[in-house]
Amino acid sequence: MGLLTDPSTGQGKFVKLLLKYYNKLCILLYLSGIIWFCALAYPTMNASTYFSENALLPGLVKSQFREDKEAMRYHEELMDEIKKYGDSLPYPYLLAKFRQIGVDTYTHNFTLNSPLNKKEKYEGKNLYGILRAARGSSTEALVLSVPYRPPDSVHPPTAPSVAIMLAFAKYANREKYWAKDIIFLITEHEQLGIQAWLEAYHGVTCGNDHVLEHGDLKGRAGAIQAAINLELHSNILGTMDIKIEGLNGQLPNLDLFNLASKMCAKEGLHHTFKNKAAKYYKDPIKEWQNNFKNLLAMMATQATGIPNGNHGLFHRFGIQALTLEGFENYKGKGSSKVGFVGIGRILEGTFRSLNNLLERFHQSFFFYLLPSSERYISIGLYIPSVCLIAGALFVKACAKWLKLQSKAEDSSEEVSDSSTSFDKIIIVFLTTHLLGVLMSIIPHYMPLLADMYNLNSNTCIFNGQLAFAGLLLFTPIFISFRQCKKGMELLDMLAMLELGTVLICISMNNFSLGLFCAIVSVPLALCIGPTSCRSCSYFQKVFWLFVHPVAILISVVLVNTYLMFPEESLKEIFHRGWDATHQSVIYSIVDSMIYGNWLYSVMTCIFVPNWLCFWIVAFSYVDLHQPEFAKEKKD
């Protein structure tokens, strides 16, 4: 800290070198961060997965599951029941089967009050059974969950998952080695049902009050240690895809992923991650390309903060969970399709291994990246990349501060002016963040306006957010000291320090989001600053508009729309992309209110105010005839 606070340090060699080469150093740090990240996909920069928790004993489980005929019978009966009940879960049939098997069975009712339209209300009902541990005292539990999907669902059916769940429950009920309770959970309305059940199980509310009324549970088991979410789309599988990304980018313990991979391989079922199997190439360049594509696919999902399965909502409760999604299509080599016998043995091996745990998952990694299903990158290897990129912001901010310190030595009058400028800048800095908070709470009040004028609440919220974001562009007009070079330098320095700190903090929780934001925003943020060149000022404004959170969202959605519908005309792609942008904004707001997804809050309360600070600096214009600027140019 002495370097930043003691003006006498301005005479040191290190300081002189920093002031002379800081621009080149910033470029070097940014490029080094990019290169470091790209190199992570190279085999020598990552390692093979392994079991850190030996208590799982995955290789010692001898499969005994033989209930494949029962599973087929359950599947046939369930398909008949589904036709009778239509969109509703066939509760009578499932309740009767679970009770016949011998597990404690309960139903769970929940209600969703639409956060964007108070007149809309949705009701749902979950069903769950608890197999009490024969060798335990119901202090610990495991969960096997299945999302029920009616015939008209836009998602693939999951009836085979329910059938194998019943068969596995029947098998497990006969065994006496269970030391943990097993909860068999069937939920309605995808993630909404699992969120309501988890909130009711733990007696908490994760989203806004009075939005999701999670209700009460009549029966409970022990503290949940792990959960497997099952989504099988056929009774004969050729591929099993393992999903791990959870809410806000959280991931399960790596040992759980390794366990699922081990069990699939043991039964000869082709398993994948991001729908791609591990491949090995003699050419290291091809291997790097394959791993890098898989790495980007994982990071693209993680950056959104949206779970890619029901498992993703368990993580916030300290429960390690993943989704096993089975497909009939076979794309592997050296493997074969498996039926209910193989699927049941995978479940048996997984749950018996979890049953061996003497304590919660605590070894292995909770922060990692997967370039393939058999290799991982630990946090100690990937976090330096974003630190290098964000470090460029700290270097330039430090250089700006040292320049201001050296100028402050010239006269006491300039010190007084700097103090006055700093007070004004703090007010501007805080005001921009208050505007960001105001932007984040607009959706809470727009539905009231929509009700008054009989308008669609979703459209009002989306248009209101766009209008507010557009009004923020005129903020520089109200800054009276835009031509004060010292004041704008101070604001630029504060904005860079905030952006660098935020990027590193976010990367500690959601590395993918932090890195993508850093790659896009840092190079342009380094170019923003007070200038006397009108052309430079113009280009600063234009290019900085491209990294506005709204502009980035629209660009990403349009590119994704083009990749999904390449045969469409540009006009049609634009219309599809605009509709998708509208939906993505509404969904992000709803997710924050129901599930506690903090992506919307981070964007509105942090990134938008930070962007606005740089936007104000971009509008600063220094007159060449100002004495201080003329002196600086002469020096």
C-alpha positions as CSV (number, residue, x, y, z in Angstrom):
1,M,0.0,0.0,0.0
2,G,3.0,2.3,0.5
3,L,3.5,2.4,-3.2
4,L,0.0,3.8,-3.7
5,T,-0.1,6.3,-0.8
6,D,3.4,7.7,-0.4
7,P,4.1,10.4,-3.0
8,S,7.9,10.1,-2.5
9,T,7.8,6.7,-4.1
10,G,7.3,8.4,-7.5
11,Q,11.1,8.7,-7.8
12,G,11.7,4.9,-7.6
13,K,13.0,2.8,-10.5
14,F,10.0,0.4,-10.3
15,V,7.5,3.3,-10.5
16,K,9.3,4.9,-13.5
17,L,9.3,1.6,-15.3
18,L,5.6,1.1,-14.5
19,L,4.7,4.6,-15.8
20,K,6.8,4.1,-18.9
21,Y,5.6,0.6,-19.9
22,Y,2.2,0.1,-18.3
23,N,0.4,0.0,-21.6
24,K,2.6,-2.7,-22.9
25,L,2.3,-4.6,-19.6
26,C,-1.5,-4.5,-19.8
27,I,-1.5,-5.9,-23.3
28,L,1.0,-8.6,-22.2
29,L,-1.2,-9.6,-19.2
30,Y,-4.4,-9.8,-21.3
31,L,-2.8,-11.9,-24.0
32,S,-1.1,-14.1,-21.4
33,G,-4.5,-14.8,-19.8
34,I,-6.0,-15.8,-23.1
35,I,-3.1,-18.1,-24.0
36,W,-3.2,-19.6,-20.5
37,F,-6.9,-20.4,-20.8
38,C,-6.5,-21.9,-24.3
39,A,-3.6,-24.0,-23.1
40,L,-5.8,-25.6,-20.4
41,A,-7.3,-28.0,-23.0
42,Y,-3.9,-29.4,-23.8
43,P,-3.4,-32.8,-22.1
44,T,-0.3,-31.8,-20.2
45,M,-2.2,-28.9,-18.6
46,N,-4.9,-31.1,-17.2
47,A,-5.1,-34.5,-15.4
48,S,-7.0,-37.8,-15.5
49,T,-9.9,-38.1,-13.1
50,Y,-9.5,-40.3,-10.1
51,F,-11.3,-41.1,-6.8
52,S,-10.2,-39.0,-3.8
53,E,-12.8,-40.6,-1.5
54,N,-11.8,-44.3,-1.2
55,A,-14.8,-45.0,1.1
56,L,-17.0,-45.1,-2.0
57,L,-15.5,-48.4,-3.0
58,P,-17.0,-48.3,-6.5
59,G,-15.1,-51.3,-7.8
60,L,-16.2,-53.7,-5.0
61,V,-19.9,-53.6,-5.6
62,K,-21.2,-57.0,-7.0
63,S,-24.3,-56.4,-9.0
64,Q,-27.4,-58.4,-7.9
65,F,-30.2,-56.5,-9.6
66,R,-32.5,-58.9,-11.5
67,E,-35.8,-56.9,-11.6
68,D,-35.8,-56.2,-15.4
69,K,-39.1,-58.1,-15.9
70,E,-40.7,-56.1,-13.1
71,A,-39.5,-52.9,-14.7
72,M,-41.0,-53.9,-18.1
73,R,-44.3,-54.7,-16.4
74,Y,-44.3,-51.4,-14.6
75,H,-43.5,-49.6,-17.8
76,E,-46.4,-51.1,-19.7
77,E,-48.8,-50.4,-16.8
78,L,-47.6,-46.9,-16.5
79,M,-48.1,-46.2,-20.2
80,D,-51.7,-47.3,-19.9
81,E,-52.2,-45.1,-16.8
82,I,-50.7,-42.1,-18.6
83,K,-53.3,-42.3,-21.3
84,K,-56.1,-42.2,-18.7
85,Y,-54.8,-39.2,-16.8
86,G,-53.5,-37.0,-19.6
87,D,-51.6,-34.1,-18.3
88,S,-51.8,-35.2,-14.7
89,L,-49.5,-37.5,-12.8
90,P,-51.2,-40.9,-12.3
91,Y,-51.1,-40.6,-8.5
92,P,-53.4,-43.5,-7.5
93,Y,-51.3,-46.0,-9.5
94,L,-48.0,-44.7,-8.2
95,L,-49.2,-44.5,-4.6
96,A,-50.5,-48.0,-4.8
97,K,-47.3,-49.4,-6.3
98,F,-45.0,-47.7,-3.8
99,R,-47.2,-48.9,-0.8
100,Q,-47.3,-52.4,-2.3
101,I,-43.5,-52.4,-2.4
102,G,-43.4,-51.4,1.2
103,V,-42.0,-47.9,1.4
104,D,-43.6,-44.9,3.3
105,T,-45.4,-42.9,0.6
106,Y,-46.6,-39.3,0.7
107,T,-47.8,-36.5,-1.6
108,H,-46.7,-32.9,-1.6
109,N,-48.7,-30.0,-2.8
110,F,-47.2,-26.6,-3.8
111,T,-48.5,-23.4,-5.4
112,L,-46.7,-20.8,-7.6
113,N,-48.0,-17.3,-7.6
114,S,-46.7,-15.8,-10.8
115,P,-44.3,-13.0,-9.8
116,L,-45.0,-11.0,-12.9
117,N,-48.8,-11.4,-12.9
118,K,-50.6,-11.6,-9.6
119,K,-53.7,-13.0,-11.2
120,E,-52.0,-16.2,-12.4
121,K,-51.6,-19.1,-10.0
122,Y,-50.3,-22.6,-10.7
123,E,-50.6,-25.7,-8.6
124,G,-48.5,-28.8,-8.6
125,K,-48.2,-32.1,-6.7
126,N,-45.2,-34.2,-6.1
127,L,-45.1,-37.8,-4.9
128,Y,-42.3,-39.4,-2.9
129,G,-41.6,-42.5,-0.9
130,I,-39.0,-43.2,1.8
131,L,-37.3,-46.5,2.2
132,R,-36.1,-46.5,5.8
133,A,-32.5,-47.7,6.4
134,A,-32.4,-51.1,7.9
135,R,-29.0,-50.5,9.5
136,G,-29.3,-46.8,10.4
137,S,-31.4,-44.4,12.4
138,S,-32.7,-42.1,9.6
139,T,-30.0,-39.5,10.1
140,E,-28.7,-39.6,6.5
141,A,-30.5,-40.0,3.2
142,L,-30.0,-40.4,-0.5
143,V,-32.4,-39.2,-3.3
144,L,-33.4,-40.8,-6.6
145,S,-35.6,-38.3,-8.4
146,V,-37.5,-38.3,-11.7
147,P,-39.3,-35.4,-13.4
148,Y,-42.7,-36.6,-14.7
149,R,-43.5,-35.4,-18.2
150,P,-47.0,-35.8,-19.7
151,P,-47.4,-36.9,-23.3
152,D,-47.8,-33.3,-24.6
153,S,-44.5,-32.1,-22.9
154,V,-42.0,-30.4,-25.2
155,H,-39.3,-32.4,-23.5
156,P,-38.6,-36.1,-24.1
157,P,-40.6,-38.6,-22.1
158,T,-39.4,-40.0,-18.8
159,A,-41.8,-42.9,-18.2
160,P,-38.9,-45.5,-18.4
161,S,-37.3,-43.6,-15.5
162,V,-40.4,-44.1,-13.3
163,A,-40.6,-47.7,-14.2
164,I,-36.9,-48.5,-13.3
165,M,-37.4,-46.4,-10.1
166,L,-40.2,-48.7,-9.0
167,A,-38.2,-51.8,-9.9
168,F,-35.2,-50.5,-8.0
169,A,-37.3,-49.6,-5.0
170,K,-38.7,-53.2,-4.9
171,Y,-35.2,-54.6,-5.1
172,A,-33.7,-52.2,-2.5
173,N,-36.6,-53.0,0.0
174,R,-35.4,-56.6,0.1
175,E,-31.8,-55.8,1.0
176,K,-30.7,-55.2,4.6
177,Y,-27.3,-53.4,4.0
178,W,-28.7,-49.9,3.7
179,A,-27.3,-47.5,6.2
180,K,-29.0,-44.5,4.7
181,D,-32.6,-43.8,3.9
182,I,-33.5,-43.7,0.2
183,I,-36.0,-41.2,-1.0
184,F,-37.8,-41.9,-4.3
185,L,-39.1,-38.6,-5.6
186,I,-41.4,-37.9,-8.6
187,T,-41.9,-34.3,-9.4
188,E,-44.2,-32.2,-11.5
189,H,-43.4,-29.1,-13.6
190,E,-39.7,-29.8,-14.0
191,Q,-37.5,-27.7,-11.8
192,L,-40.4,-25.9,-10.1
193,G,-41.5,-29.2,-8.4
194,I,-38.0,-30.0,-7.2
195,Q,-37.5,-26.5,-5.9
196,A,-40.7,-26.6,-3.9
197,W,-39.9,-30.0,-2.5
198,L,-36.4,-28.9,-1.4
199,E,-37.7,-25.8,0.2
200,A,-40.3,-27.7,2.1
201,Y,-37.8,-30.4,3.1
202,H,-35.4,-27.8,4.6
203,G,-38.0,-25.3,5.7
204,V,-36.6,-22.3,3.8
205,T,-37.6,-19.9,1.0
206,C,-34.9,-19.4,-1.6
207,G,-36.7,-16.8,-3.8
208,N,-39.0,-13.9,-3.1
209,D,-41.5,-14.3,-0.4
210,H,-45.1,-15.4,-1.3
211,V,-44.0,-16.4,-4.9
212,L,-43.5,-20.1,-4.4
213,E,-45.6,-21.5,-1.6
214,H,-43.7,-24.7,-1.0
215,G,-46.2,-26.2,1.4
216,D,-45.4,-28.8,4.1
217,L,-44.1,-32.4,4.0
218,K,-45.8,-35.1,6.0
219,G,-42.8,-37.3,6.0
220,R,-39.0,-36.7,6.2
221,A,-35.8,-38.7,6.2
222,G,-32.3,-37.8,7.3
223,A,-29.9,-35.2,6.0
224,I,-29.6,-35.6,2.3
225,Q,-26.0,-36.4,1.2
226,A,-26.4,-37.0,-2.5
227,A,-29.0,-37.2,-5.2
228,I,-29.3,-38.8,-8.7
229,N,-31.8,-37.3,-11.1
230,L,-32.9,-39.9,-13.7
231,E,-34.1,-38.9,-17.2
232,L,-34.4,-42.0,-19.4
233,H,-36.1,-41.6,-22.7
234,S,-36.2,-45.3,-23.7
235,N,-36.2,-48.7,-22.0
236,I,-33.2,-49.6,-24.1
237,L,-30.2,-47.2,-23.9
238,G,-27.3,-46.7,-26.2
239,T,-25.8,-43.6,-24.5
240,M,-25.9,-42.1,-21.0
241,D,-25.1,-38.4,-20.8
242,I,-24.0,-37.1,-17.4
243,K,-25.1,-33.6,-16.5
244,I,-23.5,-31.6,-13.7
245,E,-24.0,-27.8,-14.1
246,G,-26.2,-26.4,-11.4
247,L,-27.8,-23.1,-10.3
248,N,-25.4,-20.1,-10.4
249,G,-22.7,-22.3,-11.9
250,Q,-22.3,-24.6,-8.9
251,L,-20.9,-28.1,-9.6
252,P,-21.1,-31.4,-7.6
253,N,-18.1,-33.0,-6.0
254,L,-15.9,-34.5,-8.8
255,D,-16.0,-37.9,-7.1
256,L,-19.7,-38.2,-7.8
257,F,-19.2,-37.5,-11.5
258,N,-16.4,-40.1,-11.4
259,L,-18.7,-42.6,-9.7
260,A,-21.4,-42.3,-12.3
261,S,-18.8,-42.6,-15.1
262,K,-17.4,-45.7,-13.4
263,M,-20.7,-47.4,-13.0
264,C,-21.7,-46.8,-16.7
265,A,-18.4,-48.1,-17.9
266,K,-18.7,-51.2,-15.7
267,E,-22.0,-52.1,-17.2
268,G,-20.8,-51.5,-20.8
269,L,-23.0,-48.4,-21.4
270,H,-21.5,-45.7,-23.5
271,H,-21.3,-42.6,-21.4
272,T,-20.7,-39.0,-22.5
273,F,-20.3,-35.5,-21.1
274,K,-21.9,-32.7,-23.1
275,N,-23.0,-35.5,-25.5
276,K,-19.4,-36.3,-26.4
277,A,-17.4,-39.2,-25.3
278,A,-13.7,-39.2,-24.4
279,K,-11.5,-39.5,-27.5
280,Y,-7.8,-39.9,-27.8
281,Y,-5.8,-38.8,-30.8
282,K,-2.3,-39.4,-31.9
283,D,-2.1,-35.8,-33.1
284,P,-1.9,-33.5,-30.1
285,I,-3.5,-30.6,-32.0
286,K,-6.6,-32.6,-32.8
287,E,-6.8,-33.7,-29.2
288,W,-6.5,-30.1,-28.1
289,Q,-9.3,-29.1,-30.5
290,N,-11.6,-31.8,-29.2
291,N,-11.0,-31.0,-25.6
292,F,-11.3,-27.2,-26.2
293,K,-14.7,-27.6,-27.8
294,N,-15.9,-29.7,-24.9
295,L,-14.5,-27.2,-22.4
296,L,-16.3,-24.3,-24.2
297,A,-19.5,-26.3,-24.2
298,M,-19.4,-26.8,-20.5
299,M,-18.5,-23.2,-19.8
300,A,-21.3,-21.9,-22.0
301,T,-23.8,-23.8,-19.9
302,Q,-22.2,-22.9,-16.6
303,A,-22.0,-19.2,-17.5
304,T,-25.8,-18.8,-17.7
305,G,-26.2,-19.9,-14.1
306,I,-29.2,-22.0,-15.2
307,P,-29.3,-25.7,-14.2
308,N,-29.4,-28.1,-17.1
309,G,-31.4,-30.6,-15.0
310,N,-33.3,-31.0,-11.7
311,H,-30.0,-31.9,-10.0
312,G,-28.8,-28.3,-10.2
313,L,-31.1,-27.2,-7.4
314,F,-29.7,-29.6,-4.8
315,H,-26.3,-27.9,-4.8
316,R,-27.2,-24.8,-2.8
317,F,-28.2,-27.1,0.1
318,G,-24.8,-28.8,0.2
319,I,-26.2,-31.9,-1.6
320,Q,-24.0,-33.4,-4.3
321,A,-26.2,-34.2,-7.3
322,L,-26.1,-34.9,-11.0
323,T,-28.5,-36.0,-13.8
324,L,-28.2,-39.2,-15.8
325,E,-30.0,-38.7,-19.1
326,G,-30.3,-41.9,-21.2
327,F,-30.8,-42.0,-25.0
328,E,-31.6,-44.9,-27.3
329,N,-29.2,-43.7,-30.0
330,Y,-25.9,-45.5,-30.0
331,K,-22.8,-43.6,-31.1
332,G,-20.0,-45.3,-29.2
333,K,-17.5,-48.0,-30.1
334,G,-16.7,-51.0,-28.0
335,S,-20.0,-50.7,-26.0
336,S,-23.4,-52.1,-26.5
337,K,-27.0,-51.1,-25.8
338,V,-28.3,-52.0,-22.3
339,G,-31.8,-52.6,-21.1
340,F,-33.5,-52.4,-17.7
341,V,-31.0,-54.9,-16.2
342,G,-28.0,-52.8,-17.0
343,I,-29.8,-49.5,-15.9
344,G,-30.8,-51.1,-12.6
345,R,-27.3,-52.3,-12.0
346,I,-25.9,-48.8,-12.6
347,L,-28.4,-47.5,-10.0
348,E,-27.5,-50.3,-7.6
349,G,-23.8,-49.7,-7.9
350,T,-24.2,-46.0,-7.5
351,F,-26.4,-46.1,-4.4
352,R,-24.4,-48.9,-2.8
353,S,-21.2,-46.8,-3.2
354,L,-23.0,-43.8,-1.8
355,N,-24.2,-46.0,1.0
356,N,-20.6,-46.7,1.9
357,L,-19.8,-43.1,2.6
358,L,-18.9,-42.5,6.3
359,E,-19.2,-38.6,6.0
360,R,-20.3,-36.0,3.5
361,F,-18.3,-35.4,0.3
362,H,-15.4,-33.3,1.3
363,Q,-12.4,-34.6,-0.7
364,S,-11.8,-34.2,-4.4
365,F,-12.8,-30.9,-6.2
366,F,-15.9,-28.7,-6.0
367,F,-14.4,-26.2,-8.5
368,Y,-13.2,-27.7,-11.7
369,L,-13.6,-27.8,-15.5
370,L,-14.0,-30.9,-17.7
371,P,-12.4,-30.9,-21.1
372,S,-13.7,-34.5,-21.4
373,S,-15.4,-37.1,-19.4
374,E,-12.1,-38.5,-18.2
375,R,-10.0,-35.4,-17.6
376,Y,-10.4,-32.4,-15.3
377,I,-8.8,-29.0,-14.7
378,S,-8.6,-27.9,-11.1
379,I,-9.2,-24.3,-9.8
380,G,-5.5,-23.9,-9.2
381,L,-4.8,-24.1,-12.9
382,Y,-7.7,-22.2,-14.4
383,I,-8.1,-19.2,-12.0
384,P,-4.7,-17.6,-13.1
385,S,-6.1,-16.9,-16.5
386,V,-8.8,-14.6,-15.3
387,C,-6.5,-13.1,-12.7
388,L,-4.0,-12.2,-15.5
389,I,-6.7,-10.6,-17.6
390,A,-8.2,-8.6,-14.7
391,G,-4.6,-7.8,-13.5
392,A,-4.3,-5.5,-16.6
393,L,-7.0,-3.3,-15.1
394,F,-5.2,-3.1,-11.7
395,V,-1.9,-2.2,-13.4
396,K,-3.4,0.7,-15.4
397,A,-5.4,1.9,-12.4
398,C,-2.2,1.9,-10.4
399,A,-0.3,3.9,-13.1
400,K,-3.1,6.5,-13.2
401,W,-3.0,6.9,-9.4
402,L,0.8,7.4,-9.5
403,K,0.4,10.0,-12.2
404,L,-2.2,11.9,-10.1
405,Q,0.1,11.6,-7.0
406,S,3.0,13.1,-8.9
407,K,0.9,16.0,-10.1
408,A,-0.4,16.6,-6.6
409,E,3.1,17.4,-5.4
410,D,3.3,20.5,-7.6
411,S,1.2,22.8,-5.5
412,S,-1.2,22.8,-2.6
413,E,-3.9,24.3,-4.8
414,E,-3.9,21.3,-7.1
415,V,-4.2,19.0,-4.0
416,S,-7.3,20.9,-3.0
417,D,-8.7,20.6,-6.5
418,S,-8.0,16.9,-6.5
419,S,-9.8,16.5,-3.2
420,T,-12.8,18.4,-4.5
421,S,-12.9,16.3,-7.7
422,F,-12.7,13.1,-5.7
423,D,-15.7,14.1,-3.6
424,K,-17.7,14.7,-6.8
425,I,-16.5,11.5,-8.3
426,I,-17.6,9.4,-5.3
427,I,-21.1,11.0,-5.6
428,V,-21.2,10.1,-9.3
429,F,-19.9,6.6,-8.6
430,L,-22.5,5.9,-5.9
431,T,-25.3,7.4,-8.1
432,T,-24.6,5.1,-11.0
433,H,-24.9,2.1,-8.6
434,L,-28.2,3.4,-7.2
435,L,-29.5,3.6,-10.8
436,G,-28.5,0.0,-11.2
437,V,-30.4,-1.0,-8.1
438,L,-33.4,0.9,-9.4
439,M,-33.1,-1.0,-12.7
440,S,-33.1,-4.3,-10.8
441,I,-36.3,-3.5,-8.9
442,I,-38.3,-2.2,-11.9
443,P,-39.8,-5.7,-12.6
444,H,-41.4,-5.7,-9.2
445,Y,-43.6,-2.6,-10.0
446,M,-44.2,-2.9,-13.7
447,P,-47.0,-5.5,-13.3
448,L,-48.9,-2.9,-11.3
449,L,-48.7,-0.5,-14.2
450,A,-49.7,-3.3,-16.6
451,D,-52.8,-4.0,-14.5
452,M,-53.8,-0.4,-14.5
453,Y,-53.8,-0.1,-18.3
454,N,-54.7,-3.7,-19.2
455,L,-51.4,-4.5,-20.8
456,N,-49.3,-7.6,-21.0
457,S,-47.0,-7.6,-18.0
458,N,-44.1,-9.4,-19.7
459,T,-44.1,-6.9,-22.5
460,C,-44.3,-4.0,-20.1
461,I,-41.3,-5.3,-18.1
462,F,-39.2,-5.9,-21.2
463,N,-40.0,-2.6,-22.8
464,G,-39.5,-0.8,-19.4
465,Q,-36.1,-2.3,-19.0
466,L,-35.0,-1.3,-22.5
467,A,-36.4,2.2,-22.0
468,F,-34.5,2.6,-18.7
469,A,-31.3,1.3,-20.2
470,G,-31.8,3.8,-23.0
471,L,-32.3,6.7,-20.6
472,L,-29.1,5.8,-18.8
473,L,-27.2,6.6,-22.0
474,F,-28.0,10.3,-21.4
475,T,-26.4,10.3,-17.9
476,P,-23.2,12.0,-19.1
477,I,-25.2,15.1,-20.0
478,F,-25.9,15.7,-16.3
479,I,-22.2,15.5,-15.3
480,S,-21.0,19.1,-15.2
481,F,-17.3,18.4,-14.7
482,R,-16.8,16.3,-17.8
483,Q,-13.9,18.5,-18.9
484,C,-12.1,18.1,-15.6
485,K,-9.2,15.7,-16.5
486,K,-8.4,14.8,-12.9
487,G,-12.0,14.1,-12.1
488,M,-12.5,11.8,-15.1
489,E,-9.2,10.0,-14.4
490,L,-10.3,9.3,-10.9
491,L,-13.7,7.9,-12.1
492,D,-11.9,5.8,-14.7
493,M,-9.5,4.5,-12.0
494,L,-12.4,3.6,-9.7
495,A,-14.3,1.9,-12.5
496,M,-11.3,-0.2,-13.5
497,L,-10.6,-1.3,-9.9
498,E,-14.3,-2.3,-9.5
499,L,-14.4,-4.2,-12.8
500,G,-11.2,-6.1,-12.0
501,T,-12.4,-7.0,-8.5
502,V,-15.8,-8.1,-9.7
503,L,-14.4,-10.3,-12.4
504,I,-12.2,-12.1,-9.9
505,C,-14.9,-12.5,-7.3
506,I,-17.4,-13.8,-9.8
507,S,-14.8,-16.2,-11.2
508,M,-14.4,-17.8,-7.7
509,N,-18.1,-18.8,-7.9
510,N,-18.8,-19.0,-11.6
511,F,-15.5,-19.1,-13.5
512,S,-17.1,-19.3,-16.9
513,L,-19.2,-16.2,-16.5
514,G,-16.2,-14.2,-15.0
515,L,-13.9,-15.3,-17.8
516,F,-16.3,-14.5,-20.7
517,C,-17.0,-11.1,-19.2
518,A,-13.3,-10.4,-18.8
519,I,-12.4,-11.4,-22.3
520,V,-15.1,-9.1,-23.8
521,S,-14.9,-6.1,-21.5
522,V,-11.3,-5.7,-20.4
523,P,-9.6,-4.7,-23.7
524,L,-12.2,-2.0,-24.3
525,A,-12.1,-0.8,-20.7
526,L,-8.4,-0.3,-21.0
527,C,-8.9,2.0,-24.0
528,I,-11.4,4.2,-22.2
529,G,-10.0,7.5,-20.8
530,P,-10.1,11.3,-21.0
531,T,-8.8,12.4,-24.4
532,S,-8.4,15.6,-26.4
533,C,-8.9,13.9,-29.7
534,R,-12.5,14.1,-30.9
535,S,-12.1,11.1,-33.2
536,C,-10.7,9.0,-30.3
537,S,-13.6,10.1,-28.1
538,Y,-16.1,9.1,-30.8
539,F,-14.6,5.7,-31.2
540,Q,-14.5,5.2,-27.5
541,K,-18.3,5.8,-27.3
542,V,-19.1,3.6,-30.3
543,F,-17.0,0.6,-29.2
544,W,-18.1,0.8,-25.6
545,L,-21.7,0.5,-26.7
546,F,-20.9,-2.9,-28.1
547,V,-20.1,-4.2,-24.6
548,H,-23.3,-2.9,-23.0
549,P,-24.9,-5.9,-21.2
550,V,-28.0,-5.5,-23.3
551,A,-26.0,-5.3,-26.6
552,I,-24.1,-8.5,-25.6
553,L,-27.3,-10.3,-24.8
554,I,-28.8,-9.4,-28.1
555,S,-25.7,-10.3,-30.0
556,V,-25.3,-13.7,-28.3
557,V,-29.0,-14.6,-28.9
558,L,-28.8,-13.6,-32.6
559,V,-25.7,-15.6,-33.2
560,N,-27.3,-18.6,-31.4
561,T,-30.5,-18.2,-33.5
562,Y,-28.5,-18.1,-36.7
563,L,-26.6,-21.3,-35.7
564,M,-29.9,-23.1,-34.9
565,F,-31.8,-21.9,-38.0
566,P,-29.1,-21.4,-40.7
567,E,-31.7,-22.0,-43.5
568,E,-33.9,-19.0,-42.4
569,S,-33.7,-15.6,-44.0
570,L,-31.9,-12.7,-42.1
571,K,-35.3,-11.0,-41.4
572,E,-36.7,-14.2,-39.9
573,I,-33.6,-14.7,-37.9
574,F,-33.8,-11.2,-36.5
575,H,-37.5,-11.7,-35.5
576,R,-36.7,-15.0,-33.9
577,G,-33.7,-13.5,-32.1
578,W,-35.7,-10.6,-30.8
579,D,-38.4,-12.8,-29.4
580,A,-35.7,-15.0,-27.8
581,T,-34.1,-11.9,-26.3
582,H,-37.5,-10.9,-24.8
583,Q,-37.9,-14.4,-23.3
584,S,-34.4,-14.6,-22.0
585,V,-34.8,-11.3,-20.1
586,I,-38.2,-12.4,-18.6
587,Y,-36.9,-15.8,-17.7
588,S,-33.8,-14.4,-16.0
589,I,-36.1,-12.1,-13.9
590,V,-38.4,-15.0,-13.0
591,D,-35.5,-17.3,-12.1
592,S,-34.2,-14.6,-9.7
593,M,-37.6,-14.4,-8.0
594,I,-38.3,-18.1,-7.8
595,Y,-35.0,-19.9,-7.6
596,G,-32.6,-17.1,-6.4
597,N,-30.5,-17.1,-9.6
598,W,-28.3,-14.1,-9.2
599,L,-27.3,-13.5,-12.9
600,Y,-30.0,-10.8,-13.3
601,S,-29.1,-9.0,-10.1
602,V,-25.3,-9.1,-10.9
603,M,-25.9,-7.6,-14.3
604,T,-28.2,-4.8,-13.2
605,C,-26.6,-3.9,-9.9
606,I,-22.9,-4.3,-10.8
607,F,-22.1,-4.6,-14.5
608,V,-24.6,-1.9,-15.7
609,P,-23.4,0.7,-13.2
610,N,-19.8,-0.2,-13.9
611,W,-20.5,0.2,-17.7
612,L,-22.1,3.5,-17.0
613,C,-19.0,4.8,-15.2
614,F,-16.9,4.1,-18.2
615,W,-19.6,5.6,-20.4
616,I,-19.3,8.9,-18.5
617,V,-15.5,8.8,-18.9
618,A,-15.9,8.2,-22.6
619,F,-17.8,11.4,-22.9
620,S,-15.1,13.4,-21.1
621,Y,-13.3,15.8,-23.4
622,V,-10.1,17.6,-22.4
623,D,-9.4,21.0,-24.0
624,L,-5.9,21.3,-25.4
625,H,-5.7,24.9,-24.0
626,Q,-6.1,23.8,-20.4
627,P,-2.9,24.7,-18.5
628,E,-2.5,21.3,-16.8
629,F,-2.9,19.4,-20.1
630,A,-0.5,21.7,-21.9
631,K,2.1,21.2,-19.2
632,E,1.6,17.4,-19.2
633,K,2.0,17.3,-23.0
634,K,5.2,19.4,-22.7
635,D,6.7,17.1,-20.1
